[in-house]
Amino acid sequence: MKIAYLCEDSQIPIMGVKGASIHIREVINALIKLKHEVFVITTNKGAKNHENGQYTIHEVSPFTSKKLGSDLRMTFTSSKLYKKARVLFNNAKPDLIYERYELYGSAGMKLAQKFNIPFILEVNAALLWGPKRRLNFRSLARYVENNIFRSAGAIIITTDNLRNY
């Protein structure tokens, strides 16, 4: 099976040393071990010199201007990732989309709908209520989050506390 792994969180370098980076790579490696072909579309590849022969990483530069505010930065970044993925999917459509959830990260949901592809969402935290979130449009973020959650064919959670969320 060909799987597109999406990560819209620009704070997580795929080839980095953060716990989230390692988690992402381990999920991808587990999928590869199960004989799936995986390619990654992300907003932060990480270490540029790291060679990776098992999967391809496509990087999309996130919007970083503080003038936009976090809501618009995340929305525009998601739109940019969607456009890049759409081109890639036109060339080689995957059988499944696996996305690590990020606020306003609707690219996976939209791609799944456009290309009629199953969509799995991994949720690692209650991002809407995180202590570092400075959102100008919290009700809009909640609305987008609800749509993303409802559109996923399956949601993978990493803790029991997230089940209630």
C-alpha positions as CSV (number, residue, x, y, z in Angstrom):
1,M,0.0,0.0,0.0
2,K,1.3,3.5,-0.8
3,I,0.9,5.9,2.2
4,A,1.2,9.6,2.3
5,Y,2.3,10.8,5.7
6,L,1.5,14.5,6.4
7,C,2.9,16.7,9.1
8,E,1.9,20.3,9.1
9,D,3.5,21.2,12.4
10,S,6.5,23.4,11.5
11,Q,7.9,22.9,15.1
12,I,8.6,19.2,14.5
13,P,11.6,18.5,12.3
14,I,11.1,15.1,10.8
15,M,14.8,14.4,10.9
16,G,15.3,16.0,14.3
17,V,16.0,14.7,17.8
18,K,12.8,15.9,19.5
19,G,10.6,13.2,20.9
20,A,7.9,14.0,18.4
21,S,10.5,13.7,15.5
22,I,11.5,10.3,16.7
23,H,7.8,9.2,17.1
24,I,7.1,10.3,13.5
25,R,10.0,8.4,12.2
26,E,9.1,5.3,14.2
27,V,5.6,5.3,12.9
28,I,6.9,5.6,9.3
29,N,9.5,2.9,9.9
30,A,6.7,0.6,11.3
31,L,4.6,1.1,8.2
32,I,7.7,0.4,6.0
33,K,8.4,-2.8,8.1
34,L,4.8,-3.9,7.2
35,K,5.8,-3.6,3.6
36,H,4.1,-0.3,2.8
37,E,5.6,2.4,0.6
38,V,5.6,5.7,2.5
39,F,6.4,9.3,1.4
40,V,6.3,12.3,3.6
41,I,5.0,15.8,3.1
42,T,6.0,18.2,5.9
43,T,6.7,21.8,6.8
44,N,10.0,20.9,8.5
45,K,12.3,18.3,7.1
46,G,15.0,19.0,9.7
47,A,18.6,18.0,9.3
48,K,19.4,18.7,5.7
49,N,22.4,16.3,5.6
50,H,20.5,13.3,6.8
51,E,20.3,10.7,4.1
52,N,17.2,8.6,4.1
53,G,16.9,5.7,1.7
54,Q,13.6,4.3,2.9
55,Y,11.2,7.1,2.2
56,T,11.1,10.4,0.4
57,I,10.5,13.7,2.2
58,H,8.8,16.6,0.4
59,E,9.2,19.9,2.3
60,V,6.9,22.9,2.1
61,S,8.1,26.1,3.7
62,P,5.6,27.3,6.3
63,F,4.4,30.9,6.6
64,T,6.3,32.5,9.4
65,S,5.3,36.2,9.4
66,K,4.2,37.2,12.9
67,K,2.1,40.0,11.3
68,L,-0.4,37.3,10.1
69,G,-1.1,35.9,13.6
70,S,-1.0,32.2,14.4
71,D,-4.5,31.4,13.0
72,L,-3.7,32.8,9.5
73,R,-0.1,31.4,9.5
74,M,-1.4,27.9,10.2
75,T,-4.3,28.2,7.7
76,F,-2.0,29.5,4.9
77,T,0.6,26.9,5.6
78,S,-2.0,24.1,5.4
79,S,-3.2,25.5,2.1
80,K,0.3,25.6,0.8
81,L,0.9,22.0,1.9
82,Y,-2.4,20.9,0.3
83,K,-1.3,22.5,-3.1
84,K,2.0,20.7,-3.0
85,A,0.4,17.3,-2.1
86,R,-2.3,17.7,-4.8
87,V,0.4,17.9,-7.4
88,L,2.2,14.9,-6.0
89,F,-1.1,13.0,-5.8
90,N,-1.9,13.7,-9.4
91,N,1.4,12.0,-10.3
92,A,1.2,9.1,-7.9
93,K,-2.0,8.8,-5.9
94,P,-1.5,7.1,-2.5
95,D,-3.9,4.5,-1.2
96,L,-4.0,6.1,2.3
97,I,-3.4,9.4,4.0
98,Y,-1.9,9.3,7.5
99,E,-1.7,12.8,9.1
100,R,-0.3,13.9,12.4
101,Y,-2.9,16.5,13.6
102,E,-2.0,20.2,13.8
103,L,-4.4,23.1,14.4
104,Y,-5.9,24.3,11.1
105,G,-4.2,21.3,9.5
106,S,-6.9,20.5,7.0
107,A,-4.8,19.4,4.1
108,G,-5.2,15.7,4.8
109,M,-9.0,16.0,5.1
110,K,-9.3,18.0,1.9
111,L,-7.0,15.7,-0.1
112,A,-8.9,12.6,1.1
113,Q,-12.2,14.2,-0.1
114,K,-10.8,15.4,-3.4
115,F,-9.1,12.1,-4.3
116,N,-11.5,9.7,-2.5
117,I,-8.7,8.3,-0.3
118,P,-9.0,6.9,3.2
119,F,-7.8,9.3,5.9
120,I,-6.3,8.4,9.3
121,L,-5.6,11.1,11.8
122,E,-3.1,10.8,14.7
123,V,-3.9,13.1,17.6
124,N,-1.1,13.6,20.1
125,A,-2.4,16.4,22.2
126,A,-5.5,18.6,22.8
127,L,-3.9,21.3,20.7
128,L,-6.8,23.8,20.9
129,W,-6.4,24.0,24.6
130,G,-2.6,23.9,24.8
131,P,-0.9,26.5,27.1
132,K,1.2,28.0,24.3
133,R,-1.7,28.6,21.9
134,R,-2.4,32.3,21.2
135,L,-5.3,32.1,18.9
136,N,-7.3,35.0,17.7
137,F,-10.2,32.9,16.5
138,R,-10.6,30.1,18.9
139,S,-14.2,29.3,17.9
140,L,-13.1,29.0,14.2
141,A,-10.2,26.7,15.3
142,R,-12.7,24.6,17.1
143,Y,-15.0,24.4,14.1
144,V,-12.1,23.4,11.8
145,E,-10.9,20.9,14.3
146,N,-14.4,19.3,14.6
147,N,-14.6,19.0,10.8
148,I,-11.2,17.4,10.6
149,F,-12.0,14.9,13.4
150,R,-15.4,14.0,11.8
151,S,-13.9,13.5,8.4
152,A,-11.2,11.0,9.5
153,G,-11.9,7.3,8.9
154,A,-10.0,6.6,12.1
155,I,-8.4,8.6,14.8
156,I,-5.3,7.3,16.6
157,I,-4.7,8.7,20.0
158,T,-1.6,8.4,22.1
159,T,-3.1,8.7,25.7
160,D,-6.3,7.7,27.5
161,N,-6.9,11.4,28.3
162,L,-7.3,12.2,24.6
163,R,-10.2,9.8,24.3
164,N,-12.4,12.2,26.3
165,Y,-11.2,15.1,24.3
